[in-house]
Amino acid sequence: MNYEIFGNNFPALICELEDGETMITEGGGMSWMTPNIKMETVGGGLGKMLGRAFSGEALFQNRYTANGKGSIAFASSLPGEIMPLDLSSGRQYICQKSAFLASTAGVDLSITFQKKLGSGLFGGEGFIMQKISGNGIAFIEIDGSAIHYNLQPGEQIIIDTGHLVMMDSTCHMDVQMIKGVKNMVFGGEGLFNTVVTGPGEVIIQTMPIMKLAGSIGRYIAVGK
């Protein structure tokens, strides 16, 4: 499979498939394709289906297989970036639930629970996140632009709610309450921040969808 990512703020992933090659996406992920691409809707087993339902994802996934050479495209749903994740080295990634766009057939998409309930209830990234593993290439969506950090063992970064999009499975995520009553009440940053501890790569997105929606919402309210 060969691929190319086109566009700037509204990118699209176009994959050129050889005969028999398959791409997997969530329902509604395909944007356009050649006529010789066959679609098959699959569940992947009861356990995975229940896991996706519990995490708020679609129960089924779509498999697109080429009958001869063909192409298929997956467009970003929001302004941002599309990023490839190479899993051939055995790396595993933990992503926000909405990050997954598409993957080759060897990639396994599952759910993972944060070890501490507070990390999900108050950290803003969700108690349930997606785990991407297996062998192949996965593609994720970034809201806004992607900022990369490579944390050393024990090194930490403090992230505002919604800005964490992906981290290596070797990283640890927790929450930290903002210190000081005045800071909590008048600072405008909420009550908690997400704290990620290395080692591993962390990817931060500059414009989470909730902040984008909030900014647009203020102008809509003024217009009314």
C-alpha positions as CSV (number, residue, x, y, z in Angstrom):
1,M,0.0,0.0,0.0
2,N,1.3,3.4,-0.9
3,Y,-0.3,6.6,0.5
4,E,-0.1,10.3,0.2
5,I,-1.6,13.0,2.4
6,F,-3.0,16.1,0.5
7,G,-4.2,19.4,1.7
8,N,-3.4,21.8,4.5
9,N,-6.0,22.7,7.0
10,F,-8.5,20.1,5.6
11,P,-6.3,17.2,4.7
12,A,-7.2,13.9,2.9
13,L,-5.4,10.6,3.0
14,I,-5.4,8.8,-0.4
15,C,-4.2,5.2,-0.4
16,E,-3.2,3.3,-3.5
17,L,-4.0,-0.4,-3.0
18,E,-2.6,-3.5,-4.8
19,D,-4.9,-6.4,-5.5
20,G,-6.1,-8.0,-2.2
21,E,-4.9,-5.2,0.1
22,T,-7.3,-3.9,2.7
23,M,-7.9,-0.7,4.6
24,I,-10.0,-0.5,7.8
25,T,-12.0,2.5,9.0
26,E,-14.9,3.4,11.3
27,G,-18.3,3.7,9.8
28,G,-18.6,6.8,7.6
29,G,-14.8,7.2,7.3
30,M,-14.5,6.6,3.5
31,S,-14.7,9.7,1.4
32,W,-14.2,8.4,-2.2
33,M,-12.8,5.3,-3.9
34,T,-12.5,3.5,-7.3
35,P,-15.3,1.1,-8.3
36,N,-13.1,-2.0,-7.8
37,I,-12.9,-1.5,-4.0
38,K,-15.2,-3.9,-2.1
39,M,-16.7,-2.9,1.2
40,E,-17.4,-5.4,4.0
41,T,-18.8,-4.4,7.4
42,V,-17.3,-6.4,10.3
43,G,-17.6,-6.5,14.1
44,G,-14.3,-8.2,15.0
45,G,-15.8,-10.3,17.7
46,L,-18.3,-9.7,20.5
47,G,-15.7,-8.5,23.0
48,K,-14.3,-5.8,20.7
49,M,-17.9,-4.8,19.7
50,L,-18.9,-4.3,23.3
51,G,-15.7,-2.4,24.0
52,R,-16.4,0.0,21.2
53,A,-19.9,0.4,22.3
54,F,-18.8,1.1,25.9
55,S,-16.3,3.7,24.6
56,G,-19.0,5.5,22.5
57,E,-17.6,4.3,19.2
58,A,-19.5,2.5,16.4
59,L,-20.1,-1.2,16.9
60,F,-18.9,-2.1,13.5
61,Q,-15.9,-1.3,11.3
62,N,-15.7,-1.2,7.5
63,R,-13.1,-3.2,5.5
64,Y,-12.2,-2.0,2.0
65,T,-10.4,-4.5,-0.2
66,A,-9.1,-3.9,-3.7
67,N,-10.0,-6.3,-6.5
68,G,-7.0,-5.3,-8.7
69,K,-5.3,-2.0,-8.3
70,G,-7.5,0.7,-6.8
71,S,-7.5,3.8,-4.6
72,I,-9.5,4.9,-1.6
73,A,-9.5,8.3,0.3
74,F,-10.3,9.2,3.8
75,A,-10.8,12.9,4.5
76,S,-10.3,14.7,7.8
77,S,-13.6,15.6,9.6
78,L,-12.1,18.8,11.2
79,P,-9.4,21.4,10.5
80,G,-6.1,19.8,11.4
81,E,-3.6,17.2,10.3
82,I,-3.6,13.5,9.4
83,M,-0.6,11.6,10.9
84,P,0.7,8.1,10.1
85,L,1.8,5.8,12.9
86,D,4.2,3.0,11.9
87,L,3.6,-0.1,14.1
88,S,6.2,-2.3,12.5
89,S,8.7,-1.8,15.3
90,G,6.3,-3.1,17.9
91,R,5.3,0.3,19.3
92,Q,1.9,0.7,20.8
93,Y,0.0,4.0,21.1
94,I,-2.7,5.4,23.4
95,C,-4.9,7.9,21.7
96,Q,-8.0,9.9,22.4
97,K,-11.2,8.1,21.2
98,S,-11.8,10.3,18.2
99,A,-8.3,10.1,16.8
100,F,-8.4,7.0,14.7
101,L,-9.1,7.6,11.0
102,A,-8.0,4.4,9.1
103,S,-5.4,1.6,9.1
104,T,-4.0,-1.3,7.2
105,A,-5.5,-4.8,8.0
106,G,-2.8,-5.8,10.5
107,V,-3.6,-3.0,13.0
108,D,-5.5,-3.8,16.1
109,L,-7.8,-1.1,17.6
110,S,-9.0,-1.7,21.1
111,I,-9.9,0.3,24.2
112,T,-7.8,0.9,27.3
113,F,-8.8,2.1,30.7
114,Q,-6.8,4.6,32.6
115,K,-5.4,3.1,35.8
116,K,-6.8,5.8,38.0
117,L,-10.5,6.7,37.7
118,G,-9.6,10.3,38.4
119,S,-7.5,10.4,35.3
120,G,-10.6,9.9,33.2
121,L,-13.2,11.7,35.2
122,F,-11.3,14.9,35.8
123,G,-8.3,14.8,33.4
124,G,-10.5,15.7,30.4
125,E,-9.0,13.0,28.1
126,G,-11.5,10.4,29.1
127,F,-11.4,7.3,31.3
128,I,-11.5,5.2,28.2
129,M,-9.0,5.8,25.4
130,Q,-8.0,3.9,22.2
131,K,-5.1,1.6,22.1
132,I,-3.5,1.1,18.6
133,S,-1.2,-1.9,18.3
134,G,-0.4,-4.7,15.9
135,N,1.6,-4.6,12.7
136,G,1.1,-2.1,9.9
137,I,0.2,1.6,9.6
138,A,-2.5,3.5,11.4
139,F,-3.6,7.1,10.6
140,I,-4.9,9.4,13.2
141,E,-6.6,12.9,13.1
142,I,-5.1,15.8,14.9
143,D,-7.3,18.9,15.8
144,G,-5.3,21.9,14.7
145,S,-1.5,21.3,14.5
146,A,0.6,18.6,16.1
147,I,3.3,19.4,18.6
148,H,5.7,16.5,19.4
149,Y,7.5,15.9,22.7
150,N,9.9,13.0,23.5
151,L,9.9,12.6,27.3
152,Q,12.8,11.0,29.1
153,P,12.1,8.6,32.0
154,G,10.4,10.5,34.8
155,E,10.1,13.7,32.7
156,Q,6.7,15.3,32.8
157,I,4.5,17.6,30.8
158,I,1.4,19.3,32.1
159,I,-1.4,19.6,29.5
160,D,-4.7,21.5,29.5
161,T,-7.9,19.5,29.0
162,G,-8.4,18.1,25.5
163,H,-4.9,18.9,24.1
164,L,-3.5,15.4,24.5
165,V,-4.1,13.4,21.4
166,M,-1.6,10.6,21.6
167,M,1.2,9.1,23.7
168,D,3.4,6.0,23.6
169,S,2.0,3.1,25.7
170,T,5.2,3.5,27.9
171,C,3.9,6.9,29.1
172,H,1.8,7.3,32.2
173,M,-1.2,9.7,32.5
174,D,-2.5,11.2,35.7
175,V,-4.4,14.4,36.8
176,Q,-3.2,17.3,38.9
177,M,-5.5,19.7,40.6
178,I,-4.7,23.4,40.0
179,K,-3.2,24.9,43.1
180,G,-4.8,27.9,44.8
181,V,-8.5,28.7,45.2
182,K,-8.1,32.0,43.3
183,N,-6.4,30.2,40.4
184,M,-9.2,27.6,40.3
185,V,-12.1,30.1,40.5
186,F,-10.8,32.9,38.3
187,G,-8.0,31.4,36.3
188,G,-10.3,30.1,33.5
189,E,-8.3,26.9,33.2
190,G,-10.7,24.6,35.0
191,L,-9.9,22.5,38.1
192,F,-7.5,19.9,36.7
193,N,-4.7,19.4,34.2
194,T,-3.5,16.3,32.6
195,V,0.0,15.2,33.6
196,V,1.9,12.8,31.3
197,T,5.1,11.2,32.5
198,G,7.8,9.6,30.3
199,P,9.5,7.8,28.8
200,G,7.9,8.0,25.4
201,E,6.5,10.3,22.7
202,V,3.6,12.6,23.4
203,I,1.7,14.5,20.7
204,I,-0.3,17.5,21.7
205,Q,-3.0,19.1,19.4
206,T,-3.3,22.9,19.3
207,M,-7.1,23.2,18.8
208,P,-9.2,20.5,20.5
209,I,-12.7,20.3,19.0
210,M,-14.4,21.3,22.3
211,K,-12.4,24.6,22.4
212,L,-13.1,25.2,18.7
213,A,-16.9,24.6,19.3
214,G,-16.8,26.9,22.3
215,S,-15.1,29.7,20.3
216,I,-17.6,29.4,17.5
217,G,-20.5,29.2,20.0
218,R,-19.7,32.6,21.5
219,Y,-20.1,34.3,18.1
220,I,-23.3,32.4,17.4
221,A,-24.7,33.6,20.7
222,V,-23.8,37.2,19.9
223,G,-25.4,36.9,16.5
224,K,-28.7,35.9,18.0
